[in-house]
C-alpha cells in the first residue's frame, strides 16, 4: 500500500510545489504585487482584494499540476 498514506501524498505535493511555482512565476509575481500594494503601511490584507490575481495563480497551478512536472 505504498503511497496511500496521507502524509506521503502530502509530502509529494510539497516536493512538487517549487516546480509548480516556477512554472507560474508570472502569475505569482502579479499576485504578490497586488498583496503588497493593498497592504502598504499598517493596512491588513482583506478577503477578495486580490481575488482576480489569486484565481489566475490558482488556475496556473492546477494546469501545471495536470501537465505534470518535468
N, C-alpha and C positions, 0 to 999 in steps of 0.2 A: 504494500500500500504506500509505496514511496510517492511523495509529492501531494498526498491528500491531507496532510496536517495543515491547519490554518496558518500556523507560524511559518511553515515552509513556503506556502503560497505568498504570504505577506512579505517575507524576505526577498523572494524572487521579484515581486513587483517593485520593491525598494531598490533592488540592484538595477532594474531597468530604467528607473527614474532619470538618472543623469543623461542617458542616451535619448530618452524621450524629450527631455528639456532642451538638449542640443538641437534636436530636430525642430523645436518650436521656439527658438530663441527670439524671433521677431515678435511673435505674439506675447511672449513672456516680457520682453522689453516694453512693449506698449502698455501692458497691464501694470507693470512696475512703475512706469512714468505716471499713469493715472493715479495709482495709490499714493505716490509721493506728492503729486500736485494737489490732491484732495486732503492731505494731512499735513500741510505746511503749518509751522508754528506749533501750537498745542492742540490743534484740532484732532479729533478721533476719527478713524475710518468708520463710516456709517454704511449699513447694508444698502446695496443696489446703486451706490455712487459710480462704480466701475463695472456694472453688470455686463455691458456690451463687450468690454475688453476681456472680462473673465470668461464669458461664453465663447469668445473666439479662441482663447487659450485652451479651454476645456475641449472644444471641438478638435483642435490640433492634436492634443494629447490622445484623444480617442482614435483619431485617424492614424496617428503614428503607431499606437499600440496594435491596431488591427493589421497594419502593414508588417509589423514585426520589426524588431531592432536588428539591424545588420551589423 
